[in-house]
Amino acid sequence: MAYLQITLKVDETDRIAAAGVYAKYKQPFLDTVPGAISKELLARDEDVQVFHGFDNMENAKAYLSSELFTKDVVAGLSAFLKAEPEIRIYDTV
């Protein structure tokens, strides 16, 4: 299993709108992305994090170049981001 963690710097006033992007694309992610297992949104005072669960590292990496991510999710979030997203991929051992 692998996890894709994306940390987003979003103003507090924009968090509800950013969460709307998460909600809009959660089910399409789970239904159409190869190897997708889970997707969770975590809100902290300093940022918002989205954790994506995958069956393996290759599918986690491939999602970052998918049309769903590049054209839908990134486009939907771009107006709310205050900095480049921090992206990390973890492999379970």
Stockholm file with secondary structure:
# STOCKHOLM 1.0

chainA/1-93         MAYLQITLKVDETDRIAAAGVYAKYKQPFLDTVPGAISKELLARDEDVQVFHGFDNMENAKAYLSSELFTKDVVAGLSAFLKAEPEIRIYDTV
#=GR chainA/1-93 SS CEEEEEEECBCGGGHHHHHHHHHHHHHHHHHHSTTEEEEEEEECSSCEEEEEEESSHHHHHHHTTSHIIIIIIHHHHTTTBSSCCEEEEEECC
#=GC SS_cons        CEEEEEEECBCGGGHHHHHHHHHHHHHHHHHHSTTEEEEEEEECSSCEEEEEEESSHHHHHHHTTSHIIIIIIHHHHTTTBSSCCEEEEEECC
//
